[in-house]
């Protein structure tokens, strides 16, 4: 019998939890594993973001001013502002605490598949994120951000001719 390392055991455990959540739907389990980044803290798997955030190709500007030509700077800045993974803080600007909450309503995993929120759920449990947890979470966010920026660079090199800047009616 092959001995599994820690990461393989965690992946197996995550797959089992996703199977419980999605009633053994292999396609949904595969979709979740392919598209979402999970980290394990204690016995909880926390979804911290998308592995492949959207890449925006269309950028809108006030049509009463000159509309710029598409550029790498506009492309990178616009995508980083709109779609890039961001690090969390223990409190948001409304002094709400960062919480670990169930990932899905009607949780079937005994609060083991989780997400992050600054909103305290009314009908569900939550755990306040500690400084140590925040470091682990933000390490994963930095990793996602680095990969996203690399994807943007690659996308720009390959598809820059498809990037568009257009005007829209800001005040009408």
Secondary structure as GFF3:
##gff-version 3
##sequence-region A 1 172
A	DSSP	alpha_helix	6	21	.	.	.	ID=ss1
A	DSSP	alpha_helix	26	35	.	.	.	ID=ss2
A	DSSP	beta_strand	36	41	.	.	.	ID=ss3
A	DSSP	beta_strand	44	50	.	.	.	ID=ss4
A	DSSP	beta_strand	58	62	.	.	.	ID=ss5
A	DSSP	alpha_helix	72	83	.	.	.	ID=ss6
A	DSSP	beta_strand	99	102	.	.	.	ID=ss7
A	DSSP	beta_strand	113	117	.	.	.	ID=ss8
A	DSSP	beta_strand	126	128	.	.	.	ID=ss9
A	DSSP	alpha_helix	131	159	.	.	.	ID=ss10
A	DSSP	three_ten_helix	160	162	.	.	.	ID=ss11
A	DSSP	beta_strand	164	168	.	.	.	ID=ss12
###
